[in-house]
Amino acid sequence: MAPTPPKKPAEGNSKGTGSAGSAHSAASKDIWLAGLGAMAQAQAQAREQGSKAFEALVAEGLAFQKKSQAAAQEKIQEAAAHFNQLTQNLGAGLVQPVGAKVDRLEHLFEDRVARALKSLGLPTAQEVAELEDRVAVLEAALVNANANANANAKAKANAKSPARKRVTPAK
């Protein structure tokens, strides 16, 4: 938007403030209009670059998500390795068994791992097992449906053509 030239003050001011008041009023109006023009230009640029900025933010978000998931997986693996080492040491007698505290530590670890996996959107072992069971049931139902369809097709074919009896010649 092209800047507007400053307006000349009107010569016959009816309010009697003189040319100084009129010049001040014109300058204020010009400053206001310049601000509006700058805002209009900024909005136009924002509209042009808005989709590009959005796509860039989406790409950065995806990269951050992958990075954080990788870091979380690494931490989970480190914790699992540490836990395995602790349990091996307990079994080898290197660390004095503490009974209930070990069970509590194990439960705490499992809860934290479960929360970390849930936050990453990964299914639990129970959910995967349930899905495997459902798939097995659906596969069995599909096999039964196919077997029934084949049996029905054979029955219809047999019903349409009468069975021929073979007559064997007598000796």
LUMGU-539768 format. One line per field, with one value per atom (N, C-alpha, C, O, CB): chain; atom name; x, y, z. Coordinates in steps of 0.001 Angstrom, whole numbers. Glycine has a CB too. Example, Ala and Ser with C-alpha at 12.3 -4.5 7.8 and 13.67 -1.06 7.14 Angstrom:
2
chain: A, A, A, A, A, A, A, A, A, A;
name: N, CA, C, O, CB, N, CA, C, O, CB;
u: 13190, 12300, 13200, 14236, 11308, 12850, 13670, 12900, 13409, 14084;
v: -5690, -4500, -3300, -3319, -4473, -2250, -1060, 30, 1138, -598;
w: 7800, 7800, 7800, 8465, 9046, 7080, 7140, 7870, 8039, 5725;
//
This chain:
171
chain: A, A, A, A, A, A, A, A, A, A, A, A, A, A, A, A, A, A, A, A, A, A, A, A, A, A, A, A, A, A, A, A, A, A, A, A, A, A, A, A, A, A, A, A, A, A, A, A, A, A, A, A, A, A, A, A, A, A, A, A, A, A, A, A, A, A, A, A, A, A, A, A, A, A, A, A, A, A, A, A, A, A, A, A, A, A, A, A, A, A, A, A, A, A, A, A, A, A, A, A, A, A, A, A, A, A, A, A, A, A, A, A, A, A, A, A, A, A, A, A, A, A, A, A, A, A, A, A, A, A, A, A, A, A, A, A, A, A, A, A, A, A, A, A, A, A, A, A, A, A, A, A, A, A, A, A, A, A, A, A, A, A, A, A, A, A, A, A, A, A, A, A, A, A, A, A, A, A, A, A, A, A, A, A, A, A, A, A, A, A, A, A, A, A, A, A, A, A, A, A, A, A, A, A, A, A, A, A, A, A, A, A, A, A, A, A, A, A, A, A, A, A, A, A, A, A, A, A, A, A, A, A, A, A, A, A, A, A, A, A, A, A, A, A, A, A, A, A, A, A, A, A, A, A, A, A, A, A, A, A, A, A, A, A, A, A, A, A, A, A, A, A, A, A, A, A, A, A, A, A, A, A, A, A, A, A, A, A, A, A, A, A, A, A, A, A, A, A, A, A, A, A, A, A, A, A, A, A, A, A, A, A, A, A, A, A, A, A, A, A, A, A, A, A, A, A, A, A, A, A, A, A, A, A, A, A, A, A, A, A, A, A, A, A, A, A, A, A, A, A, A, A, A, A, A, A, A, A, A, A, A, A, A, A, A, A, A, A, A, A, A, A, A, A, A, A, A, A, A, A, A, A, A, A, A, A, A, A, A, A, A, A, A, A, A, A, A, A, A, A, A, A, A, A, A, A, A, A, A, A, A, A, A, A, A, A, A, A, A, A, A, A, A, A, A, A, A, A, A, A, A, A, A, A, A, A, A, A, A, A, A, A, A, A, A, A, A, A, A, A, A, A, A, A, A, A, A, A, A, A, A, A, A, A, A, A, A, A, A, A, A, A, A, A, A, A, A, A, A, A, A, A, A, A, A, A, A, A, A, A, A, A, A, A, A, A, A, A, A, A, A, A, A, A, A, A, A, A, A, A, A, A, A, A, A, A, A, A, A, A, A, A, A, A, A, A, A, A, A, A, A, A, A, A, A, A, A, A, A, A, A, A, A, A, A, A, A, A, A, A, A, A, A, A, A, A, A, A, A, A, A, A, A, A, A, A, A, A, A, A, A, A, A, A, A, A, A, A, A, A, A, A, A, A, A, A, A, A, A, A, A, A, A, A, A, A, A, A, A, A, A, A, A, A, A, A, A, A, A, A, A, A, A, A, A, A, A, A, A, A, A, A, A, A, A, A, A, A, A, A, A, A, A, A, A, A, A, A, A, A, A, A, A, A, A, A, A, A, A, A, A, A, A, A, A, A, A, A, A, A, A, A, A, A, A, A, A, A, A, A, A, A, A, A, A, A, A, A, A, A, A, A, A, A, A, A, A, A, A, A, A, A, A, A, A, A, A, A, A, A, A, A, A, A, A, A, A, A, A, A, A, A, A, A, A, A, A, A, A, A, A, A, A, A, A, A, A, A, A, A, A, A, A, A, A, A, A, A, A, A, A, A, A, A, A, A, A, A, A, A, A, A, A, A, A, A, A, A, A, A, A, A, A, A, A, A, A, A, A, A, A, A, A, A, A, A, A, A, A, A, A, A, A, A, A, A, A, A, A, A, A, A, A, A, A, A, A, A, A, A, A, A, A, A, A, A, A, A, A, A, A, A, A, A, A, A, A, A, A, A, A, A, A, A, A, A, A, A, A, A, A, A, A, A, A, A, A, A, A, A, A, A, A, A, A, A, A, A, A, A, A, A, A, A, A;
name: N, CA, C, O, CB, N, CA, C, O, CB, N, CA, C, O, CB, N, CA, C, O, CB, N, CA, C, O, CB, N, CA, C, O, CB, N, CA, C, O, CB, N, CA, C, O, CB, N, CA, C, O, CB, N, CA, C, O, CB, N, CA, C, O, CB, N, CA, C, O, CB, N, CA, C, O, CB, N, CA, C, O, CB, N, CA, C, O, CB, N, CA, C, O, CB, N, CA, C, O, CB, N, CA, C, O, CB, N, CA, C, O, CB, N, CA, C, O, CB, N, CA, C, O, CB, N, CA, C, O, CB, N, CA, C, O, CB, N, CA, C, O, CB, N, CA, C, O, CB, N, CA, C, O, CB, N, CA, C, O, CB, N, CA, C, O, CB, N, CA, C, O, CB, N, CA, C, O, CB, N, CA, C, O, CB, N, CA, C, O, CB, N, CA, C, O, CB, N, CA, C, O, CB, N, CA, C, O, CB, N, CA, C, O, CB, N, CA, C, O, CB, N, CA, C, O, CB, N, CA, C, O, CB, N, CA, C, O, CB, N, CA, C, O, CB, N, CA, C, O, CB, N, CA, C, O, CB, N, CA, C, O, CB, N, CA, C, O, CB, N, CA, C, O, CB, N, CA, C, O, CB, N, CA, C, O, CB, N, CA, C, O, CB, N, CA, C, O, CB, N, CA, C, O, CB, N, CA, C, O, CB, N, CA, C, O, CB, N, CA, C, O, CB, N, CA, C, O, CB, N, CA, C, O, CB, N, CA, C, O, CB, N, CA, C, O, CB, N, CA, C, O, CB, N, CA, C, O, CB, N, CA, C, O, CB, N, CA, C, O, CB, N, CA, C, O, CB, N, CA, C, O, CB, N, CA, C, O, CB, N, CA, C, O, CB, N, CA, C, O, CB, N, CA, C, O, CB, N, CA, C, O, CB, N, CA, C, O, CB, N, CA, C, O, CB, N, CA, C, O, CB, N, CA, C, O, CB, N, CA, C, O, CB, N, CA, C, O, CB, N, CA, C, O, CB, N, CA, C, O, CB, N, CA, C, O, CB, N, CA, C, O, CB, N, CA, C, O, CB, N, CA, C, O, CB, N, CA, C, O, CB, N, CA, C, O, CB, N, CA, C, O, CB, N, CA, C, O, CB, N, CA, C, O, CB, N, CA, C, O, CB, N, CA, C, O, CB, N, CA, C, O, CB, N, CA, C, O, CB, N, CA, C, O, CB, N, CA, C, O, CB, N, CA, C, O, CB, N, CA, C, O, CB, N, CA, C, O, CB, N, CA, C, O, CB, N, CA, C, O, CB, N, CA, C, O, CB, N, CA, C, O, CB, N, CA, C, O, CB, N, CA, C, O, CB, N, CA, C, O, CB, N, CA, C, O, CB, N, CA, C, O, CB, N, CA, C, O, CB, N, CA, C, O, CB, N, CA, C, O, CB, N, CA, C, O, CB, N, CA, C, O, CB, N, CA, C, O, CB, N, CA, C, O, CB, N, CA, C, O, CB, N, CA, C, O, CB, N, CA, C, O, CB, N, CA, C, O, CB, N, CA, C, O, CB, N, CA, C, O, CB, N, CA, C, O, CB, N, CA, C, O, CB, N, CA, C, O, CB, N, CA, C, O, CB, N, CA, C, O, CB, N, CA, C, O, CB, N, CA, C, O, CB, N, CA, C, O, CB, N, CA, C, O, CB, N, CA, C, O, CB, N, CA, C, O, CB, N, CA, C, O, CB, N, CA, C, O, CB, N, CA, C, O, CB, N, CA, C, O, CB, N, CA, C, O, CB, N, CA, C, O, CB, N, CA, C, O, CB, N, CA, C, O, CB, N, CA, C, O, CB, N, CA, C, O, CB, N, CA, C, O, CB, N, CA, C, O, CB, N, CA, C, O, CB, N, CA, C, O, CB, N, CA, C, O, CB, N, CA, C, O, CB, N, CA, C, O, CB, N, CA, C, O, CB, N, CA, C, O, CB, N, CA, C, O, CB, N, CA, C, O, CB, N, CA, C, O, CB, N, CA, C, O, CB, N, CA, C, O, CB, N, CA, C, O, CB, N, CA, C, O, CB, N, CA, C, O, CB, N, CA, C, O, CB, N, CA, C, O, CB, N, CA, C, O, CB, N, CA, C, O, CB, N, CA, C, O, CB, N, CA, C, O, CB, N, CA, C, O, CB, N, CA, C, O, CB, N, CA, C, O, CB, N, CA, C, O, CB, N, CA, C, O, CB, N, CA, C, O, CB, N, CA, C, O, CB, N, CA, C, O, CB, N, CA, C, O, CB, N, CA, C, O, CB;
u: 857, 0, 901, 1779, -974, 685, 1522, 1177, 4, 1352, 2217, 1928, 1222, 1496, 3230, 315, -430, 363, 966, -1857, 359, 1090, 409, -814, 1174, 1185, 576, -379, -112, 1656, -1488, -2510, -2145, -1595, -3913, -2464, -2219, -3336, -4500, -2112, -3004, -4054, -4987, -4580, -3436, -6224, -7219, -6929, -6578, -8669, -7081, -6731, -7728, -7320, -6656, -8978, -9973, -10468, -11462, -11154, -9808, -10202, -11288, -11082, -8989, -12451, -13575, -13492, -14208, -14868, -12612, -12528, -11624, -11663, -12035, -10849, -10016, -8765, -8187, -10798, -8313, -7109, -5873, -4776, -7145, -6009, -4863, -4223, -4669, -3839, -3171, -2513, -1713, -1505, -1603, -1247, -485, -1371, -928, 111, -2585, -3515, -3904, -4042, -4766, -4081, -4460, -3317, -3553, -4863, -2080, -922, -764, -439, 363, -991, -893, -1936, -1644, -1063, -3156, -4241, -3938, -4192, -5560, -3399, -3075, -1945, -1982, -2686, -948, 175, -305, 125, 1293, -1176, -1715, -2491, -2380, -2614, -3288, -4069, -3152, -3410, -5037, -2087, -1134, -425, -206, -96, -69, 576, -381, 12, 1040, -1632, -2639, -2797, -2827, -3976, -2899, -3060, -1823, -1951, -3338, -650, 573, 568, 972, 1824, 120, 24, -949, -672, -396, -2097, -3075, -2497, -2724, -4355, -1753, -1134, -116, -53, -463, 678, 1662, 958, 1415, 2560, -140, -887, -1477, -1461, -2001, -1988, -2554, -1477, -1719, -3202, -280, 825, 1235, 1510, 2031, 1275, 1658, 639, 1009, 1788, -647, -1682, -1572, -1737, -3070, -1299, -1151, 34, -62, -967, 1143, 2312, 2015, 2451, 3531, 1281, 950, 74, 253, 233, -871, -1716, -886, -1100, -2820, 61, 904, 1815, 1990, 1742, 2380, 3358, 2737, 3431, 4465, 1454, 798, 847, 1193, -628, 503, 498, 1913, 2132, -165, 2874, 4267, 4736, 5409, 5197, 4382, 4783, 4111, 4738, 4428, 2849, 2133, 2781, 2985, 662, 3106, 3747, 5107, 5481, 3901, 5841, 7141, 6966, 7747, 7877, 5942, 5679, 5279, 5683, 4586, 4485, 4095, 5332, 5483, 3060, 6211, 7435, 8311, 8857, 8226, 8443, 9239, 8603, 9308, 9394, 7291, 6593, 6788, 6979, 5115, 6739, 6959, 8377, 8586, 6690, 9346, 10739, 10928, 11627, 11681, 10307, 10417, 9775, 10309, 9761, 8632, 7958, 8830, 8952, 6607, 9437, 10297, 11495, 11887, 10770, 12066, 13228, 12858, 13604, 13809, 11715, 11313, 10936, 11199, 10137, 10325, 10004, 11280, 11365, 9129, 12267, 13533, 14214, 14761, 14461, 14178, 14784, 14045, 14669, 14777, 12725, 11942, 12244, 12380, 10437, 12350, 12680, 14055, 14258, 12636, 14985, 16337, 16301, 16943, 17275, 15547, 15440, 14770, 15160, 14654, 13777, 13098, 14067, 14094, 11862, 14855, 15828, 16889, 17288, 16490, 17343, 18319, 17728, 18390, 18786, 16499, 15856, 15650, 15839, 14510, 15263, 15062, 16383, 16427, 14440, 17459, 18767, 19196, 19720, 19813, 18979, 19335, 18505, 19029, 19121, 17237, 16365, 16798, 16835, 14900, 17128, 17592, 18875, 19050, 17816, 19764, 21007, 20717, 21326, 21939, 19798, 19427, 18844, 19187, 18419, 17963, 17347, 18374, 18298, 16197, 19333, 20387, 21259, 21639, 21254, 21565, 22372, 21634, 22247, 22746, 20311, 19539, 19591, 19741, 18089, 19463, 19487, 20854, 20941, 19082, 21916, 23270, 23695, 24760, 24246, 22926, 23248, 24210, 24740, 23813, 24453, 25367, 24720, 25401, 25830, 23412, 22679, 21761, 21131, 21872, 21688, 20837, 19383, 18927, 21045, 18644, 17235, 16452, 16647, 16630, 15584, 14814, 13317, 12509, 15099, 12943, 11562, 10559, 10501, 11164, 9768, 8657, 9148, 8464, 7855, 10325, 10844, 11156, 10947, 12102, 11655, 11932, 10625, 10540, 12696, 9607, 8308, 7752, 7193, 7315, 7908, 7424, 8195, 7602, 7554, 9517, 10342, 9940, 9851, 11829, 9701, 9296, 7953, 7771, 9210, 7024, 5700, 5825, 5181, 4746, 6639, 6849, 7449, 7024, 7762, 8438, 9070, 8063, 8006, 10255, 7272, 6273, 5260, 4852, 5561, 4855, 3908, 4507, 3841, 3487, 5750, 6383, 6585, 6375, 7720, 6987, 7153, 5804, 5704, 7787, 4772, 3435, 2972, 2389, 2430, 3230, 2844, 3638, 3086, 3069, 4928, 5748, 5256, 5162, 7230, 4947, 4439, 3086, 2801, 4339, 2250, 929, 1063, 337, 75, 1985, 2167, 2698, 2464, 3115, 3410, 3899, 2839, 3013, 5129, 1733, 649, 823, 159, 540, 1694, 1920, 923, 602, 3373, 429, -536, 159, 1356, -1277, -621, -80, -45, -651, -922, 670, 756, -634, -961, 1743, -1432, -2783, -3634, -4391, -3443, -3519, -4283, -3860, -4704, -4099, -2564, -2078, -2593, -3014, -526, -2562, -3064, -4556, -5004, -2808, -5321, -6756, -6993, -7877, -7441, -6208, -6348, -5972, -6624, -5472, -4929, -4544, -5676, -5965, -3246, -6315, -7442, -8596, -9214, -7920, -8877, -9972, -9675, -10563, -10216, -8425, -8040, -8185, -8662, -6581, -7783, -7908, -9377, -9709, -7270, -10251, -11681, -12227, -12999, -12455, -11833, -12309, -11800, -12531, -11861, -10551, -10018, -10783, -11099, -8524, -11082, -11849, -13243, -13745, -11953, -13860, -15191, -15132, -16059, -15769, -14072, -13909, -13731, -14313, -12708, -12932, -12749, -14078, -14410, -11700, -14845, -16161, -17113, -17850, -16768, -17097, -17988, -17633, -18522, -17905, -16341, -15921, -16315, -16767, -14404, -16151, -16517, -18024, -18461, -16081, -18810, -20276, -20685, -21592, -20969, -20032, -20358, -20033, -20802, -19590, -18913, -18549, -19533, -19930, -17116, -19926, -20884, -22236, -22877, -21045, -22667, -23943, -23880, -24853, -24314, -22745, -22599, -22648, -23256, -21279, -22017, -22048, -23457, -23906, -21064, -24147, -25506, -26435, -27282, -26031, -26294, -27122, -26805, -27702, -26918, -25517, -25128, -25670, -26104, -23601, -25657, -26191, -27704, -28266, -25797, -28362, -29818, -30262, -31328, -30364, -29491, -29870, -29710, -30550, -29031, -28673, -28484, -28718, -28042, -27052, -29677, -29968, -28759, -28018, -31226, -28589, -27450, -27670, -28753, -27241, -26676, -26748, -26188, -25135, -25980, -26920, -26445, -25681, -26110, -27612, -24584, -23807, -24305, -24448, -22288, -24532, -24956, -23753, -23194, -26211, -23388, -22255, -22783, -23744, -21378, -22169, -22636, -22376, -21349, -21929, -23330, -23212, -22296, -22276, -24593, -21557, -20637, -21221, -20565, -19392;
v: -1164, 0, 1224, 1359, -1, 2101, 3295, 4301, 4522, 3932, 4918, 5916, 7118, 7516, 6363, 7681, 8843, 10095, 10188, 8898, 11038, 12289, 13042, 12996, 13186, 13732, 14481, 15536, 16202, 15140, 15665, 16627, 18007, 18167, 16206, 18976, 20363, 20809, 20488, 21302, 21533, 22009, 22982, 23749, 22678, 22925, 23832, 25244, 25462, 23404, 26205, 27600, 28239, 28948, 28418, 28018, 28702, 27773, 27074, 29205, 27754, 26882, 27580, 28677, 26518, 26936, 27592, 27505, 28222, 26991, 26619, 26477, 27527, 27751, 25098, 28147, 29225, 28710, 29428, 30065, 27490, 26985, 27427, 27364, 25485, 27863, 28375, 27278, 26130, 28989, 27654, 26712, 25674, 24587, 27456, 25922, 24950, 23771, 22626, 25603, 24014, 22938, 22123, 20903, 23507, 22797, 22105, 21225, 20109, 23110, 21714, 20930, 19713, 18623, 21791, 19898, 18787, 17723, 16527, 19292, 18165, 17249, 16480, 15278, 18012, 17156, 16513, 15511, 14423, 17565, 15857, 14948, 13713, 12600, 15663, 13894, 12762, 11824, 10601, 13252, 12437, 11632, 10868, 9703, 12513, 11507, 10840, 9686, 8630, 11851, 9884, 8824, 7652, 6493, 9355, 7961, 6923, 6132, 4902, 7535, 6833, 6168, 5344, 4270, 7197, 5816, 5060, 3762, 2708, 5918, 3849, 2650, 1639, 440, 3024, 2119, 1230, 576, -607, 2004, 1352, 806, -279, -1310, 1922, -48, -1049, -2314, -3421, -491, -2161, -3321, -4086, -5317, -2890, -3400, -4055, -4838, -5957, -3019, -4249, -4957, -6190, -7240, -4023, -6072, -7203, -8337, -9510, -6757, -7980, -8998, -9687, -10903, -8378, -8930, -9512, -10480, -11565, -8402, -10088, -10971, -12216, -13316, -10228, -12037, -13177, -14174, -15384, -12701, -13675, -14565, -15330, -16525, -13773, -14649, -15294, -16344, -17433, -14250, -16013, -16904, -17814, -18662, -16101, -17663, -18448, -19940, -20717, -18016, -20352, -21785, -22342, -23472, -22063, -21559, -22028, -22176, -23146, -21048, -21230, -21292, -22476, -23164, -19976, -22718, -23846, -25162, -26036, -23830, -25308, -26538, -26718, -27839, -26518, -25644, -25726, -26153, -26957, -24373, -25619, -26007, -27473, -28165, -25127, -27949, -29360, -30236, -31240, -29643, -29866, -30647, -30657, -31695, -30077, -29497, -29431, -30267, -30930, -27972, -30241, -31043, -32533, -33289, -30714, -32958, -34360, -34786, -35861, -34610, -33941, -34244, -34316, -35196, -33185, -33393, -33403, -34652, -35248, -32147, -35052, -36250, -37478, -38306, -36432, -37611, -38758, -38759, -39799, -38751, -37578, -37467, -37832, -38545, -36045, -37348, -37631, -39100, -39684, -36734, -39700, -41120, -41956, -42924, -41545, -41585, -42312, -42175, -43144, -41802, -40983, -40767, -41568, -42141, -39268, -41610, -42374, -43864, -44553, -42119, -44360, -45769, -46079, -47124, -46131, -45171, -45360, -45420, -46276, -44217, -44508, -44501, -45777, -46318, -43270, -46247, -47483, -48659, -49511, -47745, -48696, -49780, -49708, -50733, -49734, -48505, -48349, -48802, -49493, -46883, -48414, -48797, -50306, -50920, -48070, -50904, -52348, -53073, -54067, -52777, -52584, -53196, -53069, -54021, -52551, -51916, -51701, -52623, -53214, -50215, -52736, -53593, -55055, -55787, -53422, -55477, -56854, -57114, -58185, -57137, -56139, -56284, -56414, -57235, -55087, -55613, -55704, -57073, -57669, -54608, -57563, -58861, -59983, -60945, -59126, -59877, -60893, -60865, -61908, -60671, -59666, -59545, -60109, -60711, -58081, -59912, -60477, -61994, -62652, -59994, -62541, -63991, -64574, -65694, -64380, -63842, -64329, -64129, -64609, -63631, -63458, -63241, -62098, -61954, -64476, -61268, -60139, -59008, -58227, -59630, -58931, -57913, -58643, -59636, -56961, -58168, -58810, -58693, -57594, -58170, -59800, -59722, -58900, -59013, -61131, -58093, -57226, -57502, -56728, -55772, -58586, -59054, -58071, -57839, -59425, -57491, -56614, -55370, -54856, -56208, -54885, -53688, -53976, -53118, -53171, -55175, -55544, -55628, -55154, -56887, -56233, -56313, -54919, -54653, -57131, -54049, -52676, -51958, -51228, -51904, -52161, -51560, -52089, -51333, -51833, -53378, -53990, -53422, -53096, -55526, -53311, -52764, -51302, -50889, -52876, -50535, -49136, -49014, -48179, -48459, -49852, -49835, -50188, -49522, -50806, -51230, -51627, -50517, -50285, -52894, -49836, -48722, -47600, -47050, -48185, -47260, -46168, -46530, -45698, -45804, -47754, -48198, -48189, -47772, -49611, -48649, -48661, -47246, -47011, -49340, -46300, -44898, -44334, -43613, -44019, -44657, -44161, -44731, -44005, -44524, -46011, -46629, -46063, -45853, -48141, -45815, -45245, -43837, -43471, -45220, -43053, -41688, -41694, -40749, -40903, -42747, -42875, -43435, -43442, -43759, -43908, -44432, -45902, -46398, -43634, -46608, -48017, -48860, -48532, -48419, -49951, -50797, -51633, -51907, -51711, -52030, -52876, -54321, -54657, -52752, -55168, -56580, -57223, -58079, -57325, -56818, -57361, -56966, -57790, -56870, -55720, -55272, -56040, -56413, -53761, -56273, -57027, -58466, -59017, -57006, -59078, -60446, -60515, -61452, -60954, -59532, -59505, -59382, -60041, -58347, -58541, -58397, -59690, -60071, -57237, -60370, -61648, -62663, -63412, -62190, -62690, -63605, -63279, -64174, -63537, -61993, -61590, -61971, -62425, -60078, -61786, -62147, -63652, -64094, -61697, -64452, -65903, -66313, -67178, -66590, -65697, -65995, -65609, -66360, -65254, -64454, -64015, -64934, -65226, -62567, -65389, -66308, -67624, -68169, -66560, -68139, -69381, -69199, -70081, -69832, -68059, -67788, -67691, -68128, -66488, -67133, -67011, -68389, -68672, -66107, -69246, -70605, -71346, -72024, -71373, -71229, -71878, -71341, -72103, -71682, -70036, -69432, -69929, -70228, -67890, -70018, -70521, -71987, -72381, -70354, -72798, -74213, -74356, -75180, -74953, -73564, -73610, -73169, -73754, -72724, -72151, -71665, -72739, -72936, -70359, -73432, -74502, -75664, -76225, -74999, -76028, -77119, -76757, -77598, -77441, -75518, -75081, -75083, -75447, -73680, -74681, -74663, -76085, -76315, -73972, -77043, -78436, -79007, -79749, -79290, -78656, -79153, -78629, -79373, -78747, -77393, -76828, -77480, -77750, -75309, -77730, -78365, -79783, -80224, -78370, -80498, -81860, -81860, -82777, -82556, -80852, -80786, -80489, -80948, -79720, -79747, -79381, -80558, -80746, -78199, -81338, -82480, -83766, -84028, -82471, -84571, -85812, -86737, -86754, -86514, -87473, -88383, -89538, -90121, -88897, -89868, -90993, -92214, -92184, -90698, -93269, -94520, -95271, -95370, -95372, -95779, -96582, -98032, -98653, -96497, -98472, -99868, -100651, -100382, -100059, -101600, -102428, -103672, -104296, -102814, -104005, -105210, -106464, -106602, -105342, -107335, -108589, -109536, -109546, -109246, -110313, -111241, -112580, -113488, -111332;
w: 0, 0, 0, 853, 1222, -944, -1077, 6, 310, -2470, 595, 1636, 1027, -105, 2348, 1798, 1323, 1662, 2732, 1950, 764, 1047, 2177, 2304, -219, 2996, 4100, 3567, 2567, 4972, 4257, 3840, 4360, 5450, 4349, 3556, 3956, 4873, 4635, 2720, 5903, 6806, 6096, 5223, 8040, 6494, 5916, 6394, 7553, 6302, 5483, 5787, 6742, 7662, 4503, 6558, 7390, 8473, 8282, 6541, 9580, 10671, 11470, 11990, 11571, 11567, 12220, 13729, 14427, 11750, 14260, 15705, 16305, 17515, 16076, 15531, 16050, 16725, 17541, 17014, 16425, 17064, 16329, 16884, 17150, 15125, 14382, 13564, 13565, 15328, 12866, 11959, 12726, 12186, 10987, 13944, 14718, 15099, 15013, 15976, 15509, 15873, 14662, 14742, 16537, 13538, 12314, 11824, 11361, 11229, 11920, 11495, 12398, 11927, 11514, 13678, 14629, 14320, 14354, 16072, 14016, 13693, 12412, 12339, 13555, 11406, 10134, 10329, 9753, 9072, 11127, 11376, 12131, 11830, 12171, 13091, 13843, 12932, 13022, 14980, 12042, 11113, 10168, 9863, 10318, 9701, 8806, 9521, 8927, 8276, 10787, 11561, 11737, 11604, 12936, 12035, 12182, 10887, 10913, 12598, 9753, 8464, 8114, 7526, 7365, 8457, 8204, 9027, 8536, 8543, 10243, 11083, 10514, 10508, 12492, 10033, 9410, 8156, 7902, 9062, 7382, 6176, 6517, 5846, 5375, 7555, 7982, 8449, 8164, 9110, 9157, 9629, 8448, 8452, 10602, 7453, 6274, 5533, 5081, 5335, 5408, 4751, 5547, 4966, 4572, 6843, 7690, 7569, 7532, 9162, 7507, 7354, 6000, 5912, 7518, 4951, 3618, 3587, 3014, 2558, 4199, 4242, 5070, 4730, 4821, 6143, 7001, 6242, 6380, 8287, 5442, 4650, 3633, 3429, 3943, 2992, 1986, 2613, 2067, 1250, 3742, 4357, 5402, 5962, 4982, 5679, 6720, 6454, 7343, 6862, 5233, 4948, 4964, 5402, 3595, 4489, 4521, 5969, 6317, 3749, 6784, 8192, 8875, 9681, 8924, 8564, 9153, 8753, 9595, 8729, 7468, 6999, 7663, 8008, 5466, 7844, 8516, 9968, 10477, 8444, 10639, 12024, 12125, 13059, 12622, 11168, 11163, 10984, 11679, 10041, 10066, 9837, 11087, 11458, 8640, 11735, 12964, 14068, 14829, 13428, 14159, 15162, 14936, 15889, 15156, 13679, 13352, 13709, 14271, 11869, 13380, 13709, 15223, 15726, 13103, 15940, 17407, 17990, 18925, 18009, 17443, 17932, 17722, 18625, 17233, 16549, 16284, 17230, 17760, 14823, 17429, 18303, 19738, 20410, 18246, 20208, 21588, 21758, 22809, 21999, 20744, 20827, 20872, 21628, 19638, 20066, 20077, 21435, 21961, 18959, 21992, 23314, 24377, 25270, 23680, 24285, 25257, 25139, 26151, 25058, 23915, 23718, 24298, 24917, 22224, 24092, 24627, 26156, 26765, 24155, 26767, 28227, 28736, 29771, 28700, 28016, 28415, 28342, 29231, 27517, 27281, 27148, 28239, 28792, 25771, 28546, 29624, 30963, 31737, 29716, 31224, 32479, 32538, 33588, 32640, 31414, 31380, 31608, 32333, 30040, 30996, 31196, 32653, 33231, 30272, 33242, 34646, 35548, 36492, 35043, 35257, 36043, 35913, 36902, 35601, 34680, 34482, 35260, 35843, 32989, 35268, 36015, 37509, 38194, 35751, 38004, 39420, 39761, 40782, 39774, 38897, 39173, 39087, 39852, 38197, 38169, 38082, 39335, 39867, 36821, 39792, 41004, 42212, 43095, 41253, 42250, 43349, 43311, 44341, 43296, 42103, 41958, 42277, 42780, 40556, 41997, 42228, 43672, 44060, 41301, 44456, 45854, 46086, 47188, 46430, 45059, 45223, 46005, 46668, 43865, 45920, 46653, 47624, 47261, 45689, 48814, 49816, 49377, 49062, 51225, 49349, 48971, 49989, 51199, 48845, 49469, 50346, 50240, 50754, 50022, 49585, 49570, 49029, 47822, 50917, 49905, 49522, 48795, 47910, 50753, 49161, 48490, 47028, 46171, 49203, 46735, 45354, 44573, 43440, 45286, 45186, 44518, 44256, 43192, 45362, 45217, 45066, 43960, 43166, 46397, 43902, 42859, 41493, 40526, 43120, 41419, 40153, 39696, 38523, 40294, 40632, 40307, 39862, 38897, 41531, 40552, 40207, 38807, 38008, 41243, 38524, 37210, 36120, 35086, 37172, 36348, 35363, 35125, 33987, 35812, 36175, 36024, 35195, 34318, 37395, 35462, 34716, 33256, 32374, 35344, 32995, 31612, 30906, 29752, 31557, 31597, 30999, 30674, 29616, 31940, 31583, 31314, 30137, 29305, 32573, 30064, 28960, 27630, 26640, 29181, 27606, 26379, 25998, 24819, 26543, 27003, 26733, 26159, 25235, 28017, 26700, 26191, 24769, 24016, 27095, 24396, 23024, 22086, 20868, 22990, 22670, 21845, 21501, 20591, 20581, 22199, 21920, 22710, 23852, 22264, 22106, 22811, 23879, 23800, 21822, 24877, 25934, 25446, 24429, 27237, 26180, 25817, 25878, 25056, 26754, 26835, 26962, 25756, 25241, 28266, 25301, 24142, 22888, 22073, 23930, 22736, 21580, 21642, 20625, 21523, 22834, 22990, 22663, 22001, 24424, 23122, 22817, 21320, 20773, 23553, 20657, 19199, 18486, 17513, 18684, 18957, 18353, 18501, 17568, 19000, 19670, 19887, 18945, 18369, 21350, 18798, 17903, 16457, 15735, 18002, 16039, 14668, 14479, 13433, 14360, 15472, 15363, 15231, 14421, 16584, 16021, 15944, 14571, 13976, 17058, 14071, 12749, 11636, 10690, 12475, 11747, 10745, 10759, 9701, 10986, 11947, 12051, 11453, 10757, 13523, 11726, 11169, 9647, 8964, 11760, 9119, 7673, 7045, 5998, 7334, 7674, 7161, 7168, 6195, 7998, 8252, 8334, 7277, 6653, 9723, 7078, 6077, 4683, 3886, 6130, 4382, 3076, 2908, 1833, 2899, 3952, 3885, 3669, 2865, 5176, 4377, 4209, 2816, 2224, 5254, 2285, 950, -85, -1026, 638, 73, -863, -767, -1789, -586, 443, 635, 23, -606, 2137, 205, -376, -1895, -2555, 128, -2454, -3907, -4459, -5505, -4313, -3775, -4225, -4115, -4989, -3406, -3042, -2844, -3937, -4432, -1457, -4309, -5373, -6717, -7515, -5462, -6954, -8208, -8267, -9332, -8365, -7175, -7141, -7295, -7894, -5837, -6767, -6852, -8280, -8691, -5894, -9035, -10401, -11357, -12237, -10886, -11208, -12116, -11340, -10345, -12753, -11794, -11073, -11142, -12125, -11658, -10114, -10037, -10990, -11019, -8596, -11752, -12679, -11990, -11353, -13996, -12140, -11568, -12628, -13778, -11019, -12240, -13165, -13109, -12056, -12830, -14218, -14298, -14790, -15852, -15249, -14003, -14400, -15106, -14657, -13167, -16167, -16871, -16018, -15353, -18257, -16074, -15312, -16040, -17271, -15091, -15338, -15958, -16100, -16610, -15200;
//
